[in-house]
Amino acid sequence: MELTRISHYQVGRLLGRGGMGEVYEAVDLDLDRPVALKFVAPEMAADAEALKRFEREARAAAALNHPHIATLFAFERDGTRTFIAMELVAGESLRERIRRGPLPVADALAIARDVAGALALAHRRGIAHRDVKPENLMFDQDGVVKLMDFGLARAAQASRLTMTGTTLGTAAYMPPESVRGGAGAPGDVFALGVMLHEMLSGELPFNGDSPLALLYTIANEEPKPLRAARPEAPEAVAALVARMLVKDPEARPDVATVARDLAALTGAPLPAVAGDTVELDVEPLAAAHAPAGGQALAPVAGGTLVAQAAAPRRGRRRWMVRTLAGLVGLSLALGVAVVRDLGRRQAREQQARHQQAVALDNRAIESMQHGHPEAARVLFERALGRDPTYAEAMIGLGDVLRRRGEGARAESLFLAVLRLPASAPGVLAKARSHLGLMDLDAGNWESAAENLGVSFRLDSTLAVAYNNYGLALLRVGRAAEALPLLTRALGRFPNEAALAKNAGLAAHAVGTDDIALALLSRALILDPGLKAARGARACVWARLRDRPGAIGAARADWRAYLASAPDSSERADFEKELRLAGVSP
């Protein structure tokens, strides 16, 4: 089907196959926009019930308009072929991100928050997704997550229309009640809880060698505690995941509550969604406040209400009081409505500005990765122009300024991030890390150890968190603490040369020369250009001078170290150590 034309679509490459059929990249020739076309599988095309389900999918998905739900554009039939045209999301899937290892806490919470907000809209419309899993979450070119494939979604109240015996979803994300065929909106909460656990820990909360074994575990055993796999995960996050994974669907929080909790944890508002308004039920004034004593009001030309007969003065006063009270009540109600509408508009505008800031921030990061810091600076500043409190852009701009030597401005940005209300742990970790790096650059070792220690405790998902904190501990003379930290990190990140080098320096500092020799040699195998590892190994060989060949190895390493044009102060320290070991530099 590739490179063919169907209706007003030019079909491109095959993107994938699923339970309902094939998905192709295409171009809508009428609107000149890229789309994805999802075709019903041939074996289902002959099944009238399958086609009905496919059409129900389209109608259910078309009713959902949310920034984190892939938009469905059209339900189409072309001859014998039936398909839907939907938003083309060209980025990677969440599954691909998870394969690279656990996500930073802040990133995982933000993704879960956005997905929960999308599901909350669907559940309010009576639609359960029923197939929430990392493969059905895609990221667009701006890094915005999109919930895909409401192909298994259906109106919750129409559960009797589902084909008997059909297996829906993927076993790892199926709730306990799915065994009894009763999965619905609470099942989406369970699946999101599984996914959040997996994003944070890199592993599933339930084990099973086969789909049936996994379903048995889900139905009968408790999930693995999140903090057992990710000790630095905040307690509030671990508690939320545990609530989402309870066996009883009635005991789980609804997805709107989950979305609000995640918004509070990340310090970011949920996006305002068009159509989610509160309507006031105001009783008509004439009907609600008819005068006492049977006095009726009748309309005359122009719509004005007049009394049909003269009322007694007392009755007229009572009528006026009631009428004024009604007008005041109506005015207050309308005022509240206006204020609420204004608040919603402001929230939508704020969310739009925030999304623009996120897109600019992503472009700035790409510029940094491609070696264009000045272009990145401009983009970070533009991002902050759209959202002055966007912490990621503040940190990015601070990093650019730090590298340019504008330490005071950089420090003010990092400190401003720490003062932001309800900042996510990952964001705080980044700000603390940059402050620690500035301390290292300035030789403020104690302050560096404090800042990098706080950063490490907030988020230790990356090798650099271990490495920087370990280096700071070495600088303040706490090598005995640095060594187990860095060797534990090597177990998680075995190919990180800098970790091996700093672990070797720590082992050397505490006098375990054989361990130091092994670690420094490992570092140099991973990266022969590590100057400090070469100089330190020369000193280790010198301390082992009684061993055959040790003196020659020390001098060979020292010659290679000098040829690398090392830092003068570091060289002086190594020379002093060599002399103390009885080896002339």
Buried (B, 14 or more C-beta within 10 A) or exposed (E): EEEEEBBBBBBBEEBEEBBBBBBBBBBBEEEEEEBBBBBBBEEBBEBEEBBEBBBBBBEBBBBBEBBBBBBBBBBBEEEEBBBBBBBBBEBEBBBEBBEEEBBBBBBBBBBBBBBBBBBBBBBBBBBBBBBBBBBBBBBBEBBBBBBBBBBBBBBBEEEEEBEEEEEBBBBBBBBBBBBEEEBBBBBBBBBBBBBBBBBBBBBBBBBBEEEEEBBBBBBEEEBBBBBEBBEBBBEEBBEBBBBBBBBEBEEBBBBBBBBBBBBEBBBBBBBBBEEEEEEEEEEEBBEEBBBEEEBEBEEEEEEEEEBEEEBEEEBBEBBEEBBEEBEEBBEEEEEEBEEEEEEBEEBBEBBBBBBBBBBBBBBBBEBBEEEBBEBBBBBBBBBBEBBEBBBBBBBBBBBBBBEEEEBEEBBEBBEBBBEBEEBBBBBBBBBBBBBBBBBBEEEBBEBBBBBBBBBBBBBBBBBBBBBBBBBBBBBBEBBEBBBEBBBBBBEBBEEBBBBBBBBBBBBBBEEBBEBBBBBBBBBBEBBEEBBBBBBBBBBBBBBBEEEEEBBEBBBBBBEBBBEEEBEEEBBEEBBEBBEEBEBEB
